[in-house]
Amino acid sequence: MDDQEFREFAKAMVDYIADYNENLRERNVLPKVEPGYLSEMIPNEAPRRAESWQDVLKDVERVIMPGITHWNSPRFHAYYPTANSYPGIVGEMLSAGIGCIGFSWISSPACTELEVITMNWLGKLLGLPEEYLNSSEGPGGGVIQGSASEATLVGLLAARERTVRRVKSLHPEWDEGTIRSKLVAYTSDQSNSSVEKSGLLGAMPMRLLPTDDKCSLRGSTLLDAIKNDTNAGLIPCYVVATLGTTGTCAFDNLNELGPICNDNYLWLHVDAAYAGAAFVCPEYRYLMSGVQYADSFNFNPHKWMLVNFDCSAMWVKNSNCLIDAFNVDRIYLAHDKQGLAPDYRHWQIPLGRRFRALKLWFVLRLYGVEGLQKHIRHTIKLAKIFENLVKSDSRFEIVTEVSMGLICFRMKGDNNLTRQLLDRLSARKKIYIVAATYREKLIVRFVVCSRFSKEEDIHFAWNEIISEASEIVQNFKPTLKISILDDEPMTKENGDRVTKFEGLKIDSEKEPPTIS
């Protein structure tokens, strides 16, 4: 493909993407294909001769789009948002076009320096303490990781090596392998699965600690776990606190956890992957009270802040801990400017890295602080509308306190009713929501995800939900457990409501849902 063909193909693709976004509501959010569908639509081997870009573009719609779950559809309400914006897309294009691999300053000075600047902008925008920023006089700074999963693992590995050095200084007779075998980490039972996975990858047991009735990890729970493990001869090392848990968007208590971690030499990492974007709005910053105690902090601009995946922003108080853990020098990596700017290869797991700061820079400039705040507040406003709709229907209940753009609700009664609702909605493919559990109750997680979402989309989703709920209620046949006065059991298995039985007392096993 020459320059002219590239211009034509790229311009056609830009038009295709814009048309796709403009017409997302016309597509079912979930695909109708079955596993293996694509192998029946494309050849088993690569073409011997080059094909035209026009044919390739046609096949995007013919074979790719039928198998796409449309994450940016205004009718996608599962998981959490995956950010998307035109400034972010253009930033990705330029990054791909330049194609630099910014593992050190000399490998592309602009790649490193723009990351330093944009991470400082972003840290100030969130209201992070000065010691986390590259502009501070200390060793703190920010780095763009690929995901919150990577950031959690990076924190764990840095904490591991810091703890090994500390314990080794106290017990010179212990070998490093023995010390590593005694290390243990902690997080809440509401944390993301990636936190537990980081323990597996880092060979450090990750304790999943119970939370309070608001799904928040408290200091007393952590302190008890630390004491128990210390008494058992283990070495507490790492704590991951979550601001905005996956299931219910709960917030761990940093003001309680932080001093305990600091007093006991535990690295405290804060995972604010989704909810951290809300801190661009000053009215929500109270939710990260206590962040000054943390050793590292991470959130994903690629979730709720309009920066396309992948872009996970991580700050550390002491970057030397990362460098000490990850530094491997080779002669071909050396340059004469070392020490004057970060070499980000020491701050991450891979050597290579893309120019991700470009899309962050584009988004921050083309939306501005006010535009980002408007986006966050609009999402939360739509969530409030959905919350009020749920509260208006006596067949449903809100299970946990509504948080950010997430509403956790269920049909009243047996879990089977909510399971039926989820299954029926998935089968229709008009909206996409997923399940979670809370106190043994099956719940529905409804998240306002898309930047395209409007109030009409919230009402569309609610109409889908209540339509299916009405079908479930209409077909509901309660099983009544009937006991004669001498307690001899009988069973009545039809849909009729029993109002009176002479000489009987009636105990309903399953209370049918109220019908509005």
N, C-alpha and C positions, 0 to 999 in steps of 0.2 A: 504494500500500500504506500503510495507516494503522498507528498504533502497535500496535493489537491484532493485526492480521494479521502484523506483524513479529514480535511475541512468539510467535505460533503457528508461523510458518515457521522462525524461528531455533531454537526448541525442537525442532521436528521434525528440523531439520538436525543439531543436536547429537546427537540419538538416532541418526540415520543414520550420522554419523561414528564414534560409539562402536561401533555394530554392525559397521561396516566394519572397524574395527581388530580387533575381537574375532574376526572370521571371515576374516582375511587368508589363513590357511593353506588355506582351502577354494577359493581362487581361484588359477588358474595365474598365475605371476609375470609371464609375457610374454603379451601379447594375441595373438589369432589373426586379427586383421583385416588387410586389405590397404590400401595407400594409396588414398584416396578413398572409404573405406567410409562416412564420416559424411555426405557429400553425398547419399548414397542414402537416408539415414534421416531427414533433416530438410528442411524446405521451403527453396526457393531465396531467399525473401524473408522479412523480419521480419513478424510477425503484425500485422494492422491494428488489432485490438482486443486489449485486455489479456487474458491467460490467467490461470488460477488457479495459485497457488503449488503446490497439490497436483499439478497436471499437470506442472509444471516438475520437481518432486522425483521423480516417477515416471520422467521422461525421463533423469534423472541415471543411474539404474540401467539403463535401456533402451538409451540411445545413447552415454553417456559412458564408463561402466565397461567395456564391451567393448573400448575403445581405450586403456585405461590400463595402463602398465607400473607394477607395484606396488612402488615404491621402498622402502616401509617393510615389505614382506613379510619375514618371517624367512627366506625362501628366495631373497631378492635378495642376491647376492654379487658384484655387478659394480661397477666404478668405485670410489667411496667412499661412505660413508653420507650420506644427506640427513637431517638431524636432524628429529625429530618428537617432540613431547610435548604433553600436555594443557595444562600451564601456558603453553607457547609459543603454542598455538592460541588460548587465551583472551586472551593478550596481543595477538595479531593482531586479534582481534575488537574489543578496546577501542581499539586504534590506528585501525582502520577506522571505528569509531563516532565517535571524536573528530574524525578527519579533518583534523588540523592539518598545516601545511607548515612544518617547523621550520628554515628557512634562516638565521634570525638569532635572537638571544635574544628580542627583542621579539615576534617572530612566534608564539612560544609558549615562555615562560620555562621551564616544566617539561620541555619536550621537550629543550632544551639542557642544563639542569642535571642531569636524570636520566642523560643520556648521559655527562656528565663523571663523575658518581659511579659509575655501573655500570662504565665503562671503567677507573676506578681500582680498583674491587673486583676486576675480572677481571685486570688487570695484576699486582696483588699476589698473586692466586691462582695465577698462572703463575710467579711469582718473577722478573718482569722487573725490571731495574735501575730505581731510583727516578727517574732522569732521564727516563724515558719517560712518567711519570705527570703528570696535570694538577695533582696536589697538590704537585709539586716547585716549588722557587723559580725554576727555569729555564723555558725556552720549550717544554718537551716537553708531550706530551698524547696522548690517544687519541680516535679517531673511528670511528664505525661506517660502513663502506662497504657497497655492495651485494654485492660479490664480491671474491675475491682478484685477479681480472683487473683490476678497477678500481683496487685498491690498488697493484698493480704498475705500472700506467700512471700513476697519480698520483705515485708515487715517481720514475718516469722523467722526467716533465715537470718536477717540482721539481728533480731533479738536473740536467736540461738547462739550466734558467734559472740555477741556482747556478753551473754551470760556465761559462756564457757570461759572467756578470758577473766571475768570477775571471779568465778569460783576457783579457777586455776590459781589465781593470785592468793586466795585464801587457803587452798589445799594443793600445794605444789606436787604432793605425792600422787595425786589423782591424775590418771591419763585422760585425754580429751574424750576418748570413746566412752569411758565410764561416766563422765559428766553428761554427755549427750544422751546416754541411755536413761538418765534420771529426770530429764526435762519434761515438763507438762505444761499445757496451755489451756485456756478457759474461754468460753463464750456462752451465750444464752441458747436455750433450746429453741429460740425463735430466729436464730441467725440464718443467713443464707447457706445453702448446701456447700458453696465454695469455701466457706470458712472451715467446715469439717474436712473438706478435701485438702486444704492447705496443710492441715495436721498430718494427713496421710502422706502427702508429697514431701513434707519436711521431717518425716519420721519422728513426730512429736504428738503424743496422745492429746486429743482435743476434748476436754470435758464440756459436755452440754449441760449447763446449769439451769435449774428451774427458775421461772420468772413469776412475778406477782400477778394480781388479777387484771392488770393493765398490760400484761406481756412484757414488762420491763425488768431487766436484770438489776438487782439491788446490791448494795455494798455488803450487807450482812451475809448474803448468800455466797458471794465471792470470798469473803474473809473466812467463812467456815471451810470452804473447799481448799483454800490455801493452807489452813492449819492442819486439816486432815492429811493432805499430801506431804506436808513438811514432816509431820509426825511419822509418816510411813517411809521416810528416807528419800522422798522425791524432791525435785527442785522446780518450784513454780517459775515460769519464764515469760509467758506471753498471754495477753488478754485482748480479745477483739470485742469491742462494744459497738452496738449497732444503733444508728440514728435512722429509723425508718425500716423496721424489719419487713421481710418479704411477705409474710402471711397477713399481718394486720397493720403494718406501718407504725409499730410501737417504737418508743425511744428509751434506750437504756439510761440509767441515772449516772451521768458522768461525774457529777459533784460528789457522789458517794464512791464510785469506782476509782476515780482518779487518785485521790490521796492514798488509798490502799495500795494501788500499783506503785506509786512513787515511793512509799515507805518500805515496800518489799522488793524493790528493784525489778519489777515486772515491766516489760515494754507494753504500753497501752496503745493499741491501734484502733482508730475510729473508722468504721465502715458506714458512710452516709450515701451509698451509691445512688439511691433514688432521691431521698428527701433533701440531700445537701443542696440541690439546685434552689430550693425554696429560700435559702439563706441570702439570696440576692435581694430579698425583700426584708427590710429591717424588722418588720413585725413578727417574723418567724425565727429570729436569731436566738430568742430565749431557749429554743429547743436544743441548742448546742451549748448551753451553759455548762461550764466545766471543761471545755475543750482545751483550755490552757494546760491541763494535766497530761494530755496525750503526747506520745512520742511521734506519732504519724497520724495523718488524717487523709481520707480519700473520698471523693465523690465522682460520679460519672456525668460529665456534660453530655455524653452520648445517650443519656436516658431522658432527661426532662429539660435540657437547656439548649436544644436546637442544633447541637453539633453532631454531625453524622458519626456513627460507629466507625472506628474505635477511637475513643478519647476518654481516658480515665485519669483524673487529676489527683495526684498524690503529693502531699507535703510532708517533710520530716524536719524535726528540730535539729538533728545532727546528721548531716549527710556523710560524715566520716564513718558512721556505723555501717552505711551501705557500702562505702568504698572499701572498708576493711574486710567486709564479708565477700565482696564480689570482684575484687581487683586481681586480674590476671594480666600481666604485661608480656608483650612480645615486641621484638625490635621493629616490626612493621607497623605497630600501633603508636610508636613514639612520635612526638613532634615538639618543636621548640617553644610552644606556647602553653605547655602543660602547667596547671596550677593557676592560670590567669582567668580561666572560665571552666565551667563544668565539662567533664567528659562523661556524657550520660551513659556510656556503656557500663560504667561502674554503679549505676543506680537502678539496674534492671537485670532481668534474667537473660534475654538474648543479647548478642553483640549488635546486630543490625537494628535499625529503627527508621521508620518513615518520618516524613516532614509533617507530623500531625498538627504542629502549632499553626500552620497556615489556615486550616479551616476554623480553628478556634479564634484566630485573629480576625478572619473575615466575619464571623458571627458576632463577635464583640463589637466590631466597628459598624457593621451594617444594621444591627438591631439597637445597639447602645444599651446602657443600663436601663433606661425607661422602657425600651421594647422588651427586654428580658423580664422585667418585673410585670409588665402588662400580660405577658404570656403565662407566667406562673399564677397570677391572680385570676386570670380568666379561667384557667383549668380548675382552680379551687372553687370558683363560683359555680361552674357547671356541676362539680361534685355535690355542692350544697343543694342544687336543684334536684339531683337524683335522690339524695338523702330525703328530701321532703316528699318526693313521690312514694318512696318506700314507706315512710311513716304514715302516709295517707291511706294505706291499704292494710286492713287488720289481718290479712292472711300472712303477712310478712313481719319480720322483726329485724331491727338493727342489732347486731351481735356485739360489736366492739365500737368504741368511740370513733367516729369518722375522723380520718387523719389525711391531710393533704388532698390528693385526688383519688383516694381509695375509700370505698364503702364496702363493708363486710355485712352481708345480710343473709337471710335464709327464710324458707317457708316454715311457719310454726308447725310443731308436731314432730313426727318421726323423721329421722335423717333420710329415709327412703323418698320422702316427698321432694326434698331438695335435690337428691340424686336424680330423680325423674326429670326435674326441671332442667338440670344441667345437661342431661342426655338429650332431651328433646330440643333444646336450643342448639346444641352442637350438631344435631342431625339436620336442622333447618339451615344452618350455616349463614344466617343473616347477621348475627352478631357473634362475637367470640368472648367468652368469659371462662374462668377456670375456678376450681375448687380449692379450699383450704380447710383446716380443722381448727376448732377452738373449744377447749374443754369438752372433748369428745363429740362436739356438734359439727356436722358438716355444714360449711358455709360457702357462700358465693362471694368471690372477690370481683368487684366492679371497679375498674380504674378508668379514669378519663385519660386517654393516651395520646391521641392524635392532635397535632397542631391545627388540623382542619375542623376539629369538633366544634359544633354549634349547639345551641339549645335544642334545635329540631332533632339533632342526632341523639340527644339524651332521651327525648320523648319517643323517638323511634325504638330505641332499645327497651324502654320501659313497656311500650305497647307489645313488643315481642314477648317480654317476660310475663306480663299479666295474661296475655292470650294463652300461653302454654300453661300457666298456673291454673287458669279456669278449666282447661281440659283435664288437668290432673285432679282437681277438686271434684269435677263432675263424675269422673270415673272411680272416685275413691269409695271403697267399701270397707268400712270398719269391721273388725272382728270384736264381738262383744262376749266377754266372759261372764256367764250368768251363774250365780250360785243360789241354790235353794237354801232356805233358812238353816238347814242342818249342814250347810257347806258342801253339799254334793254338787260338783261342777257340771255345767252344761255349756254348750257353745252355739251361738246363733251366727251364721255366716252369710248374711245378706246386707244390702245397703239400707234397709229400713231402720230408722231411729226408733228405739224402744222407749216408750214413754211411761208404761206402767205394766207390771206383772204382779198379779195377786199372789201373795205369799212368797215373792222372790225379792232378793236384793241384787242390784245390778252394778257391776264394776267394769267400766270400759277400759280395755287394755290400750287402745289407741284413740285418743281424742281427735275427732275429725277437725279439719281446719274450718275456721269461721268463714262463711260465704258472705261477701259484701253484696 
